[in-house]
Amino acid sequence: MKNKLNLATLMIIAMSVVLLTGCGGVKVQRVDSGEMIDLSGNWNDTDSQLVSAEMITDSLGRPWVGDFRSEKGKSPTVIVGTVRNRSSEHINTETFVKDLERELINSGKVKFVASREQRGEVRDEKNDQANFSDPATIKAMGKEKGADFMLQGQINTIMDEAGKQAVKYYQIELEMINILTNEKVWIGQKKIKKLVTRPKAKF
């Protein structure tokens, strides 16, 4: 009986050690959201924020904004269209689009309208109001503000690797298009090059 008890105790201790060992490999450390951290060399939040800030600053400093104000007597209204991922990586372009939108809105130099998906939800709300809300509070259809310009773009990559090192080259292209005339009023380009070195030759 004593031997069985000792065996059971040893098994419990062994299982506890295994569980504790398995859990001991995880370490979580909170860091500032603005801190630049580059682990893999892939496109990340830092790239998205830096590229969006630099490219929007360049765009809004070009003549098309002043030309529109002079001609129309008001600030241009902009919408961000599709930014395509043509790179070799999985890149969530939605976060990049949001960074672009934030930079445009916060600049104070242009007005901004909702995306296609957001407009659809707002229109559903208007339809709902038309059926159920107090007539004095209903927001009528046909009062939306149309955009004057659309920002579109793409992200491309070139990868060059040998042994334990790889060079990752990103080229981001953005274009501002006059919706009425289809004229391209601004073309911007940003290049990022990263040298990645790993202990083992595996990319």
C-alpha beads as a LAMMPS data file, in Angstrom:
LAMMPS data file: protein, C-alpha beads

203 atoms
202 bonds

1 atom types
1 bond types

-500.0 500.0 xlo xhi
-500.0 500.0 ylo yhi
-500.0 500.0 zlo zhi

Masses

1 110.0

Atoms # bond

1 1 1 0.000 0.000 0.000
2 1 1 2.853 2.327 0.909
3 1 1 4.615 1.582 -2.416
4 1 1 1.424 2.415 -4.353
5 1 1 1.092 5.677 -2.442
6 1 1 4.691 6.624 -3.162
7 1 1 4.201 5.779 -6.857
8 1 1 1.074 7.923 -7.040
9 1 1 2.874 10.802 -5.319
10 1 1 5.807 10.550 -7.722
11 1 1 3.465 10.586 -10.723
12 1 1 1.717 13.718 -9.449
13 1 1 5.055 15.434 -8.882
14 1 1 6.268 14.443 -12.371
15 1 1 3.094 15.762 -14.015
16 1 1 3.399 19.033 -12.101
17 1 1 6.997 19.456 -13.256
18 1 1 5.963 18.855 -16.898
19 1 1 3.138 21.381 -16.691
20 1 1 5.256 23.988 -14.981
21 1 1 8.065 23.491 -17.484
22 1 1 5.650 23.876 -20.400
23 1 1 4.174 27.094 -19.044
24 1 1 7.521 28.540 -18.049
25 1 1 8.564 29.315 -21.667
26 1 1 5.993 32.099 -22.142
27 1 1 7.003 35.627 -21.217
28 1 1 4.848 38.675 -21.879
29 1 1 6.185 42.188 -21.554
30 1 1 4.112 45.305 -22.114
31 1 1 5.825 47.932 -24.248
32 1 1 4.901 51.394 -25.482
33 1 1 2.704 51.155 -28.600
34 1 1 4.937 53.718 -30.303
35 1 1 8.143 51.767 -29.708
36 1 1 9.841 50.506 -32.861
37 1 1 10.179 46.711 -32.712
38 1 1 11.296 44.718 -35.749
39 1 1 11.472 40.967 -35.115
40 1 1 11.157 39.271 -38.502
41 1 1 12.040 42.032 -40.935
42 1 1 8.555 41.817 -42.440
43 1 1 6.225 44.787 -42.967
44 1 1 4.918 45.864 -39.556
45 1 1 3.062 48.610 -37.686
46 1 1 6.134 50.867 -37.604
47 1 1 6.461 50.724 -41.407
48 1 1 2.750 51.483 -41.796
49 1 1 2.841 54.525 -39.508
50 1 1 6.076 56.001 -40.849
51 1 1 5.171 55.505 -44.511
52 1 1 1.655 56.911 -44.150
53 1 1 2.884 60.005 -42.274
54 1 1 5.661 60.745 -44.769
55 1 1 3.610 60.143 -47.914
56 1 1 0.551 62.111 -46.805
57 1 1 2.768 65.026 -45.733
58 1 1 4.347 64.975 -49.199
59 1 1 0.966 64.735 -50.937
60 1 1 -0.629 67.618 -49.046
61 1 1 2.411 69.800 -49.709
62 1 1 1.950 69.566 -53.474
63 1 1 0.143 72.116 -55.722
64 1 1 -3.117 70.150 -56.193
65 1 1 -4.484 71.207 -52.779
66 1 1 -3.867 74.919 -53.349
67 1 1 -5.058 74.724 -56.966
68 1 1 -8.371 73.209 -55.861
69 1 1 -8.861 75.828 -53.143
70 1 1 -8.168 78.635 -55.607
71 1 1 -10.601 77.247 -58.177
72 1 1 -13.426 76.096 -55.864
73 1 1 -12.966 78.331 -52.849
74 1 1 -12.998 75.389 -50.433
75 1 1 -10.846 72.517 -49.213
76 1 1 -10.842 69.325 -51.303
77 1 1 -12.756 66.290 -50.054
78 1 1 -10.803 63.032 -50.174
79 1 1 -11.568 59.329 -49.860
80 1 1 -9.089 56.451 -49.625
81 1 1 -9.812 53.725 -52.145
82 1 1 -8.058 50.375 -52.521
83 1 1 -4.460 49.794 -51.495
84 1 1 -3.419 46.478 -53.047
85 1 1 -0.910 44.093 -51.536
86 1 1 1.258 42.933 -54.430
87 1 1 4.070 41.844 -52.127
88 1 1 5.304 38.350 -51.298
89 1 1 4.064 38.755 -47.713
90 1 1 0.667 38.638 -46.065
91 1 1 0.045 42.314 -45.298
92 1 1 -3.168 43.557 -43.725
93 1 1 -3.616 46.656 -45.868
94 1 1 -6.630 47.753 -43.786
95 1 1 -4.339 48.988 -41.014
96 1 1 -2.273 50.922 -43.566
97 1 1 -5.455 52.452 -45.024
98 1 1 -6.515 53.547 -41.530
99 1 1 -3.104 55.148 -40.966
100 1 1 -3.505 57.033 -44.265
101 1 1 -7.010 58.170 -43.291
102 1 1 -5.810 59.378 -39.897
103 1 1 -2.995 61.413 -41.420
104 1 1 -5.357 63.002 -43.965
105 1 1 -8.025 63.922 -41.415
106 1 1 -5.618 65.180 -38.769
107 1 1 -3.796 67.390 -41.271
108 1 1 -6.736 69.806 -41.341
109 1 1 -5.970 70.545 -45.008
110 1 1 -8.663 68.337 -46.553
111 1 1 -12.124 67.089 -45.719
112 1 1 -12.765 63.376 -45.587
113 1 1 -15.746 61.133 -46.362
114 1 1 -16.626 57.627 -45.191
115 1 1 -15.584 54.491 -47.054
116 1 1 -17.957 52.482 -49.244
117 1 1 -18.624 49.987 -46.444
118 1 1 -19.237 52.744 -43.907
119 1 1 -21.582 54.589 -46.277
120 1 1 -23.605 51.419 -46.719
121 1 1 -24.093 51.109 -42.959
122 1 1 -25.030 54.786 -42.654
123 1 1 -27.598 54.413 -45.449
124 1 1 -29.120 51.441 -43.653
125 1 1 -29.451 53.646 -40.575
126 1 1 -31.162 56.371 -42.636
127 1 1 -33.626 53.839 -44.020
128 1 1 -34.316 52.643 -40.493
129 1 1 -34.886 56.223 -39.329
130 1 1 -37.302 56.851 -42.191
131 1 1 -39.479 54.020 -40.900
132 1 1 -39.188 54.337 -37.137
133 1 1 -37.797 57.714 -36.026
134 1 1 -39.519 60.978 -35.125
135 1 1 -39.877 62.951 -38.409
136 1 1 -38.147 65.927 -36.783
137 1 1 -34.986 63.848 -36.245
138 1 1 -34.851 61.905 -39.527
139 1 1 -31.693 62.360 -41.617
140 1 1 -32.790 62.537 -45.242
141 1 1 -31.243 60.643 -48.128
142 1 1 -29.460 62.545 -50.883
143 1 1 -27.523 64.859 -48.577
144 1 1 -24.186 63.038 -48.670
145 1 1 -21.011 64.913 -49.548
146 1 1 -19.223 63.509 -52.582
147 1 1 -15.446 63.144 -52.663
148 1 1 -13.379 65.242 -55.069
149 1 1 -10.284 63.020 -54.980
150 1 1 -9.515 59.351 -54.356
151 1 1 -6.235 58.002 -52.997
152 1 1 -5.226 54.584 -54.356
153 1 1 -2.055 52.531 -54.184
154 1 1 -0.131 49.310 -53.851
155 1 1 2.676 47.684 -51.875
156 1 1 5.369 45.739 -53.761
157 1 1 8.346 43.738 -52.521
158 1 1 11.596 42.333 -53.877
159 1 1 13.465 39.683 -51.875
160 1 1 17.161 38.895 -52.305
161 1 1 18.724 36.269 -50.054
162 1 1 21.935 34.322 -49.683
163 1 1 22.981 32.139 -46.770
164 1 1 21.968 33.676 -43.459
165 1 1 21.193 37.104 -44.873
166 1 1 18.321 38.550 -46.847
167 1 1 17.523 41.995 -48.185
168 1 1 13.844 42.910 -48.159
169 1 1 12.944 45.801 -50.423
170 1 1 9.510 47.451 -50.192
171 1 1 8.183 49.960 -52.701
172 1 1 4.938 51.728 -51.810
173 1 1 3.117 53.577 -54.587
174 1 1 0.248 56.000 -53.914
175 1 1 -1.718 58.111 -56.413
176 1 1 -4.258 60.910 -55.871
177 1 1 -6.890 60.939 -58.606
178 1 1 -9.398 63.667 -59.489
179 1 1 -12.713 61.777 -59.487
180 1 1 -14.399 64.185 -61.925
181 1 1 -11.678 64.219 -64.566
182 1 1 -9.652 61.033 -63.791
183 1 1 -6.507 63.202 -63.710
184 1 1 -3.664 62.032 -61.495
185 1 1 -2.765 65.105 -59.465
186 1 1 -0.083 63.477 -57.297
187 1 1 2.043 60.320 -57.437
188 1 1 4.059 59.354 -54.392
189 1 1 6.648 56.658 -53.855
190 1 1 8.337 55.421 -50.692
191 1 1 11.112 52.808 -50.556
192 1 1 12.161 50.724 -47.569
193 1 1 15.170 48.379 -47.538
194 1 1 15.871 45.973 -44.666
195 1 1 18.895 43.745 -44.125
196 1 1 17.869 40.673 -42.114
197 1 1 20.437 38.300 -40.588
198 1 1 19.396 35.035 -38.936
199 1 1 21.342 32.303 -37.116
200 1 1 20.099 29.728 -39.626
201 1 1 19.679 30.169 -43.360
202 1 1 15.885 29.954 -43.425
203 1 1 13.586 32.700 -44.708

Bonds

1 1 1 2
2 1 2 3
3 1 3 4
4 1 4 5
5 1 5 6
6 1 6 7
7 1 7 8
8 1 8 9
9 1 9 10
10 1 10 11
11 1 11 12
12 1 12 13
13 1 13 14
14 1 14 15
15 1 15 16
16 1 16 17
17 1 17 18
18 1 18 19
19 1 19 20
20 1 20 21
21 1 21 22
22 1 22 23
23 1 23 24
24 1 24 25
25 1 25 26
26 1 26 27
27 1 27 28
28 1 28 29
29 1 29 30
30 1 30 31
31 1 31 32
32 1 32 33
33 1 33 34
34 1 34 35
35 1 35 36
36 1 36 37
37 1 37 38
38 1 38 39
39 1 39 40
40 1 40 41
41 1 41 42
42 1 42 43
43 1 43 44
44 1 44 45
45 1 45 46
46 1 46 47
47 1 47 48
48 1 48 49
49 1 49 50
50 1 50 51
51 1 51 52
52 1 52 53
53 1 53 54
54 1 54 55
55 1 55 56
56 1 56 57
57 1 57 58
58 1 58 59
59 1 59 60
60 1 60 61
61 1 61 62
62 1 62 63
63 1 63 64
64 1 64 65
65 1 65 66
66 1 66 67
67 1 67 68
68 1 68 69
69 1 69 70
70 1 70 71
71 1 71 72
72 1 72 73
73 1 73 74
74 1 74 75
75 1 75 76
76 1 76 77
77 1 77 78
78 1 78 79
79 1 79 80
80 1 80 81
81 1 81 82
82 1 82 83
83 1 83 84
84 1 84 85
85 1 85 86
86 1 86 87
87 1 87 88
88 1 88 89
89 1 89 90
90 1 90 91
91 1 91 92
92 1 92 93
93 1 93 94
94 1 94 95
95 1 95 96
96 1 96 97
97 1 97 98
98 1 98 99
99 1 99 100
100 1 100 101
101 1 101 102
102 1 102 103
103 1 103 104
104 1 104 105
105 1 105 106
106 1 106 107
107 1 107 108
108 1 108 109
109 1 109 110
110 1 110 111
111 1 111 112
112 1 112 113
113 1 113 114
114 1 114 115
115 1 115 116
116 1 116 117
117 1 117 118
118 1 118 119
119 1 119 120
120 1 120 121
121 1 121 122
122 1 122 123
123 1 123 124
124 1 124 125
125 1 125 126
126 1 126 127
127 1 127 128
128 1 128 129
129 1 129 130
130 1 130 131
131 1 131 132
132 1 132 133
133 1 133 134
134 1 134 135
135 1 135 136
136 1 136 137
137 1 137 138
138 1 138 139
139 1 139 140
140 1 140 141
141 1 141 142
142 1 142 143
143 1 143 144
144 1 144 145
145 1 145 146
146 1 146 147
147 1 147 148
148 1 148 149
149 1 149 150
150 1 150 151
151 1 151 152
152 1 152 153
153 1 153 154
154 1 154 155
155 1 155 156
156 1 156 157
157 1 157 158
158 1 158 159
159 1 159 160
160 1 160 161
161 1 161 162
162 1 162 163
163 1 163 164
164 1 164 165
165 1 165 166
166 1 166 167
167 1 167 168
168 1 168 169
169 1 169 170
170 1 170 171
171 1 171 172
172 1 172 173
173 1 173 174
174 1 174 175
175 1 175 176
176 1 176 177
177 1 177 178
178 1 178 179
179 1 179 180
180 1 180 181
181 1 181 182
182 1 182 183
183 1 183 184
184 1 184 185
185 1 185 186
186 1 186 187
187 1 187 188
188 1 188 189
189 1 189 190
190 1 190 191
191 1 191 192
192 1 192 193
193 1 193 194
194 1 194 195
195 1 195 196
196 1 196 197
197 1 197 198
198 1 198 199
199 1 199 200
200 1 200 201
201 1 201 202
202 1 202 203
